[in-house]
Amino acid sequence: MPHVSPHTCRHTFGHRWLAAGGDLFKLAKVLGHASVAVTQKHYAYLLKENLRDAVDRLDLGLGLPKPTGKVLEWTRER
């Protein structure tokens, strides 16, 4: 088994917290960071990965088609 440090366990916890949809502000409190900026510095890349999933789940009630991963082309009627 490779060397596992407390820091590795802590980072894995933070990663899994965010991957499961956890809140960055609450994670900062749980980890005891002085500010959310510290948490964001170390975990912001994970938020970008989940951003597309969050947008795909978003329903604004506008009757727009759900994204299919392709860019929608809008045409203007004259």
Secondary structure, DSSP 8 states (H G I E B T S, - for coil): -----HHHHHHHHHHHHHHTT--HHHHHHHHT-SSHHHHHHHHHHHHHHHHHHHHHH---SS------SS--------
